[in-house]
Amino acid sequence: MALLPRRDQLPIPPKNARVYNTVCQYCNVGCGYKVYVWPVGEQGGLKPNQNAFGLDLSQAQPPLAGQSYTETMHAVTVGKDGRQYHVVMVPAKDSPINRGNYSIRGGTNALTVWSLDRGTRDRLLYPLLRVGDQFQAITWQDALTLMAGVIKGIRDRDGNDDNIAVKCYDHGGSGQGFEDNYGAGKLFFAALSVKHIAIHNRPAYNSEVWGSRERGVHELNYTYEDARLADTIVLWGANSYETATVFYVEHMLPNLQGATVAEKQQAFDRGEPAEPGYLIVIDPRKTSSYTVAASVAKDRVLLLQPNLGTDYILANAIARVVWERGYYDMAYLEARTDMKLFEEYKQKSLKLQVPYAEFMAQVERITGVPRAQIEKAADWIAKPKAGRFKRRTLTIYEKGIIWNMKNYDQVAAIVQLAVLTHNIGRPGTGCGRQGGHQEGYVRPPAPTPGSIYRGGPPVNVDKFLTDGKGKFYWVIANDPYLSTPNNQVFRKRIHERTEKLTKALGAGGEPGTIQERVKKILDVLYSDPDALFMVVQDIYMTETARDAHLILPAAAWGEANDTSINCNSRLLRLYEKFMDPPGEAKPDWEIFKWVGLRIAELYRAEGKVQEAVKFEFGRNWRTDEDVFLAGAEEFSDNRVSEEDEAKLEAENYKGVTYKFLKEVGQQGIQTPVRRDPKTGKLVGTVRRYTHKFGTPDGKFKWYGTDDWEGYPAEVAKYLEGEKANQYPFWVTTGRAQTIWQTAYHDRRLPEKSMALPLPYVEVNPEDAKRLGLQSGDLVEVYNEEGNGTFMVYVTDAVKPGMLFLVMYHWRGTSNSLVSGYTDPKTTIPWYKGTRANLRKVAGAIPSVLQTASLLQQNKFD
């Protein structure tokens, strides 16, 4: 029997198929897709007037330029009416982002729809209540009564919300967007005042880029066109081919190949040289983004491989070269930046008081990057072109920087290099995140502090919980048992705490009614301070959910209308609903609304009308658009001139409606959206900070980064004495193109799970030879934080003495080995650096395949 069923032909959407616009649910790029839905049993014809594609399917599609439609772009689902429906999702030719192209992620979007005969049948359909050691389906009425009773009971006993902890997304895509984010914000920040809240991929409620924002530069400031126009692209801790594939192959790679020279000639100043682009990759690994580029433009690709944690020292060193060689415009700096703070930057970051040769020798020792490479990078980034035209450099950074040691200083150093060289606000320039997800953030002000320079840092909620604090933990659309740092310790401790409540609830017989259960839960929580009540809200039974007391089924991507912006151009589009959620699953915003209304009912019953009103925020929300429009009121007045766009929030969409978004379709509109003061029309922002920076006076705020102080204690312990021999390998971590995040869908798709059945570790050939390892061997990688079993890839992508572990795989996550260290300025963890050892264990891939089936009807847990 074949692992995957193969077909001689695919069903053709008939002319009357329902057609929707949407955007891929996965990465930051935001590729556009067309969705076709029609009943099983109907079929379109081959001629253009007989099918919804409007194409002549009797002829072969032209290679690359034709309409892509593969087996992974089709699935069958079941509607609320009980009928089966074909669902076809093909890349949109009219999307400016992907232009009909797609990645391995987007190319399997269709396979993720709820289905009766595929792995996605595992979707959560009803609220589930833990009774003893089993989950039982209950009604939403009972689930809401339980939620409201426990939340209100804790508030009443404490007089505050400090024993309520939350872990929730703050992004777009993946079924979330402005709608769900606003619902979360209204419940947790406006109705409740939750201080112990953490974002989906980190242990606190914080920005990964305060080091840039506090300088006056929001991290999403460039547009995808800048990747086509740049003289030089810098990928700093961003492996774009792996994690933003279409952005890389559709926009970056053509620049290196010389295919965008004509576009440059149109966009550049008169007489300005235009030529194929250059690429600098800064990463401890030789990433696929480097090797792919080097295969087409070897002489115009440069790889710098700094020691882990030293990137901010390297950024300052490149800036020092820029200063020494005069690759800056003093008139620009004086007009657009705070020159009083510039003196601190020159002293602390550039260290102009230290002789250049001495400074560079120190940098070489700390970073491991040769001086010649640093100087070459400075030339490629900032050396004026012929005719003294300023070079145009686009710097894109991602997890390798934001999840680096000393997060604040890493980000600040890179954005300051970009401003020093005037590489923000001009075509072909920019300095910002590649992005992880798409974005869709709008919420009332959070009751949490900012960085250490803005009243913070915020509370480490993981530590708060593992220290035995808090009584109610609500996990929403993420899986911290896989994704949080030092997660072996975390999941062991949360299991201990939730199990205490579970056992106590069963003592003397389980409560017979929901009201009795609420009372007993509260009694246990306050008699045993270490007990913890946990709720998980998700689309599947996750690793974390297995310890929950209540599970709430959520709607997924495509099962509600939502809006998000992509990260490479802030392009706002409507992700249209094309199917109903299965069973009784609900959109997150609706769950937040009903929890709030049920709490309000309890307060009204006690005559506490003023308190009840706070929780009735969703009373008039009937549709997804109601929430979208309500969220817009959180933004500032966007009737400003183009010169004042920097005053606006990066995601401001005030004035935009679903009707407007349906009209613009895949073209969307780039945020921040302005309402032009002269015409009254809505206008998008192509790129930011051409005229001013996002500070009260419009000037960029310099910052002097810290000196090199070595590694934090959590990692430094592995560098001293006997431990240096026990744990001889540096370990860094990252993503794999094949799976997305915790593989919540991918593990249920045999097309994905059989491609990456096990987590892997990259080992340098020298180390592999010394240890007797070959690709396909299984090893245990371990340190004092945790361990995991990984499949070996022997590759020179990593240097000798370094290992690379894939993150978040459901059979073993690299975060089990990551320390609990967080940047003291931001509470951002260092996922990307630790020390470990490895040892070979019995078995290899062939033995795994002999004992594990990957047939699609199996569950992949």
SULBEL-V997651 format. One record per backbone hydrogen bond with DSSP energy under -0.5 kcal/mol. CO is the residue of the C=O (numbers start at 0). NH is the residue of the N-H. If there is no record, write none. Layout:
BEGIN
co = <CO & CO>
nh = <NH & NH>
END
This chain:
BEGIN
co = <2 & 10 & 11 & 12 & 13 & 17 & 19 & 20 & 21 & 24 & 25 & 26 & 27 & 27 & 30 & 31 & 32 & 33 & 34 & 35 & 36 & 37 & 38 & 45 & 45 & 46 & 46 & 47 & 49 & 49 & 50 & 54 & 55 & 61 & 62 & 65 & 69 & 70 & 71 & 72 & 74 & 76 & 78 & 82 & 83 & 84 & 85 & 86 & 87 & 89 & 91 & 91 & 94 & 97 & 102 & 104 & 105 & 107 & 108 & 109 & 117 & 118 & 119 & 124 & 126 & 127 & 128 & 128 & 129 & 130 & 133 & 135 & 137 & 138 & 139 & 140 & 141 & 142 & 143 & 144 & 145 & 146 & 147 & 148 & 149 & 150 & 151 & 152 & 153 & 154 & 160 & 162 & 162 & 162 & 163 & 164 & 165 & 166 & 167 & 172 & 175 & 176 & 177 & 178 & 179 & 180 & 181 & 182 & 183 & 184 & 184 & 185 & 186 & 187 & 192 & 194 & 195 & 197 & 198 & 202 & 202 & 203 & 203 & 206 & 208 & 208 & 209 & 211 & 211 & 211 & 212 & 214 & 215 & 215 & 218 & 218 & 220 & 222 & 222 & 223 & 223 & 224 & 224 & 225 & 230 & 231 & 232 & 232 & 233 & 233 & 234 & 234 & 235 & 236 & 237 & 238 & 238 & 239 & 243 & 244 & 245 & 246 & 246 & 247 & 250 & 251 & 251 & 252 & 253 & 253 & 253 & 254 & 254 & 257 & 259 & 260 & 261 & 262 & 263 & 268 & 277 & 278 & 279 & 279 & 280 & 280 & 281 & 284 & 286 & 286 & 287 & 288 & 289 & 290 & 291 & 292 & 292 & 296 & 297 & 299 & 301 & 303 & 303 & 306 & 309 & 309 & 310 & 311 & 312 & 313 & 314 & 315 & 316 & 317 & 318 & 319 & 320 & 321 & 322 & 325 & 327 & 328 & 329 & 330 & 331 & 332 & 335 & 336 & 337 & 338 & 339 & 339 & 340 & 341 & 342 & 343 & 344 & 344 & 345 & 350 & 354 & 355 & 356 & 357 & 358 & 359 & 360 & 361 & 362 & 363 & 366 & 367 & 369 & 370 & 371 & 372 & 373 & 374 & 375 & 376 & 377 & 377 & 378 & 384 & 385 & 388 & 390 & 391 & 391 & 392 & 392 & 393 & 393 & 394 & 395 & 396 & 397 & 397 & 398 & 400 & 402 & 403 & 405 & 406 & 407 & 408 & 409 & 410 & 411 & 412 & 413 & 414 & 415 & 416 & 417 & 418 & 422 & 425 & 429 & 431 & 435 & 437 & 438 & 439 & 450 & 450 & 451 & 453 & 458 & 459 & 460 & 461 & 462 & 463 & 464 & 470 & 471 & 472 & 472 & 473 & 473 & 474 & 474 & 475 & 478 & 478 & 479 & 483 & 485 & 485 & 486 & 487 & 488 & 489 & 490 & 491 & 492 & 493 & 494 & 495 & 496 & 496 & 497 & 498 & 499 & 500 & 501 & 502 & 505 & 512 & 513 & 514 & 515 & 516 & 517 & 518 & 519 & 520 & 521 & 522 & 523 & 523 & 527 & 531 & 532 & 533 & 533 & 534 & 535 & 535 & 536 & 537 & 538 & 539 & 541 & 542 & 543 & 544 & 548 & 549 & 550 & 551 & 552 & 555 & 557 & 557 & 559 & 561 & 562 & 563 & 564 & 565 & 569 & 569 & 570 & 571 & 572 & 572 & 573 & 574 & 581 & 585 & 586 & 586 & 587 & 588 & 589 & 590 & 591 & 592 & 593 & 594 & 595 & 596 & 597 & 598 & 599 & 600 & 601 & 602 & 602 & 603 & 606 & 607 & 608 & 609 & 610 & 611 & 612 & 613 & 615 & 617 & 619 & 622 & 623 & 624 & 625 & 626 & 627 & 628 & 629 & 630 & 631 & 637 & 637 & 640 & 641 & 643 & 644 & 648 & 651 & 652 & 656 & 657 & 658 & 659 & 660 & 663 & 664 & 668 & 669 & 673 & 673 & 675 & 680 & 682 & 683 & 692 & 694 & 697 & 699 & 699 & 702 & 711 & 711 & 712 & 714 & 715 & 716 & 719 & 719 & 720 & 720 & 721 & 721 & 722 & 724 & 728 & 729 & 730 & 731 & 733 & 738 & 739 & 742 & 744 & 745 & 745 & 747 & 747 & 748 & 748 & 749 & 751 & 751 & 758 & 759 & 760 & 761 & 762 & 763 & 764 & 765 & 766 & 767 & 767 & 768 & 773 & 775 & 776 & 777 & 778 & 778 & 779 & 780 & 781 & 785 & 787 & 787 & 789 & 790 & 791 & 792 & 792 & 794 & 796 & 798 & 800 & 801 & 802 & 803 & 804 & 805 & 808 & 812 & 813 & 814 & 814 & 820 & 822 & 822 & 824 & 827 & 828 & 829 & 833 & 835 & 836 & 838 & 840 & 842 & 843 & 843 & 844 & 845 & 846 & 847 & 847 & 854 & 858>
nh = <855 & 12 & 43 & 51 & 16 & 36 & 34 & 575 & 32 & 173 & 437 & 29 & 566 & 567 & 23 & 91 & 21 & 89 & 19 & 87 & 17 & 85 & 41 & 56 & 57 & 49 & 50 & 50 & 14 & 44 & 53 & 56 & 58 & 65 & 64 & 67 & 72 & 73 & 110 & 88 & 86 & 84 & 81 & 78 & 39 & 76 & 37 & 74 & 35 & 33 & 94 & 99 & 98 & 100 & 106 & 107 & 108 & 110 & 111 & 112 & 120 & 121 & 122 & 583 & 137 & 550 & 130 & 135 & 131 & 133 & 130 & 128 & 126 & 142 & 143 & 144 & 145 & 146 & 147 & 148 & 149 & 150 & 151 & 152 & 153 & 154 & 155 & 156 & 157 & 158 & 163 & 164 & 470 & 471 & 195 & 473 & 197 & 475 & 199 & 175 & 172 & 180 & 181 & 182 & 183 & 184 & 185 & 186 & 187 & 188 & 189 & 190 & 191 & 193 & 194 & 196 & 165 & 167 & 201 & 460 & 461 & 198 & 205 & 209 & 211 & 212 & 213 & 214 & 215 & 216 & 215 & 700 & 217 & 693 & 220 & 432 & 687 & 225 & 226 & 226 & 227 & 227 & 228 & 229 & 277 & 393 & 234 & 279 & 235 & 395 & 236 & 281 & 397 & 399 & 239 & 241 & 242 & 243 & 247 & 248 & 249 & 250 & 251 & 252 & 254 & 254 & 255 & 256 & 257 & 258 & 259 & 257 & 276 & 260 & 263 & 264 & 265 & 266 & 267 & 271 & 232 & 301 & 234 & 281 & 282 & 303 & 236 & 286 & 289 & 290 & 291 & 292 & 293 & 294 & 295 & 295 & 296 & 299 & 300 & 278 & 280 & 282 & 305 & 309 & 312 & 313 & 314 & 315 & 316 & 317 & 318 & 319 & 320 & 321 & 322 & 323 & 324 & 326 & 325 & 327 & 329 & 332 & 333 & 334 & 335 & 336 & 699 & 338 & 341 & 342 & 342 & 343 & 344 & 345 & 346 & 347 & 348 & 349 & 351 & 353 & 358 & 359 & 360 & 361 & 362 & 363 & 364 & 365 & 366 & 367 & 306 & 369 & 373 & 374 & 375 & 376 & 377 & 378 & 379 & 380 & 381 & 382 & 382 & 387 & 388 & 384 & 392 & 230 & 231 & 394 & 429 & 233 & 395 & 431 & 235 & 433 & 400 & 401 & 402 & 403 & 831 & 406 & 409 & 410 & 411 & 412 & 413 & 414 & 415 & 416 & 417 & 418 & 419 & 420 & 422 & 421 & 429 & 428 & 394 & 396 & 27 & 171 & 564 & 441 & 453 & 455 & 454 & 449 & 460 & 463 & 464 & 465 & 466 & 468 & 467 & 532 & 164 & 474 & 534 & 166 & 475 & 476 & 536 & 168 & 481 & 482 & 483 & 486 & 488 & 489 & 490 & 491 & 492 & 493 & 494 & 495 & 496 & 497 & 498 & 499 & 500 & 531 & 501 & 502 & 503 & 504 & 505 & 506 & 508 & 516 & 517 & 518 & 519 & 520 & 521 & 522 & 523 & 524 & 525 & 526 & 526 & 527 & 530 & 533 & 472 & 548 & 549 & 474 & 537 & 551 & 476 & 553 & 123 & 541 & 545 & 545 & 546 & 547 & 129 & 535 & 127 & 537 & 585 & 558 & 577 & 578 & 557 & 574 & 177 & 572 & 438 & 569 & 571 & 670 & 565 & 668 & 563 & 574 & 575 & 561 & 584 & 554 & 589 & 590 & 591 & 592 & 593 & 594 & 595 & 596 & 597 & 598 & 599 & 600 & 601 & 602 & 603 & 604 & 605 & 605 & 607 & 606 & 608 & 611 & 612 & 613 & 614 & 614 & 615 & 616 & 618 & 620 & 621 & 626 & 627 & 628 & 629 & 630 & 631 & 632 & 632 & 633 & 634 & 639 & 674 & 643 & 644 & 646 & 647 & 651 & 672 & 655 & 660 & 661 & 662 & 663 & 664 & 666 & 667 & 571 & 684 & 675 & 682 & 679 & 675 & 673 & 685 & 694 & 697 & 692 & 337 & 701 & 704 & 714 & 715 & 716 & 717 & 718 & 719 & 722 & 723 & 723 & 724 & 724 & 725 & 726 & 727 & 835 & 802 & 833 & 804 & 806 & 740 & 742 & 746 & 747 & 748 & 752 & 118 & 749 & 751 & 752 & 753 & 754 & 755 & 790 & 805 & 792 & 803 & 794 & 767 & 768 & 769 & 770 & 771 & 772 & 771 & 776 & 844 & 791 & 840 & 780 & 789 & 838 & 787 & 836 & 782 & 780 & 789 & 778 & 760 & 775 & 762 & 794 & 797 & 285 & 801 & 729 & 763 & 731 & 761 & 733 & 813 & 811 & 815 & 816 & 485 & 486 & 829 & 825 & 826 & 451 & 822 & 830 & 832 & 730 & 728 & 781 & 779 & 777 & 777 & 846 & 847 & 848 & 849 & 850 & 850 & 851 & 857 & 860>
END
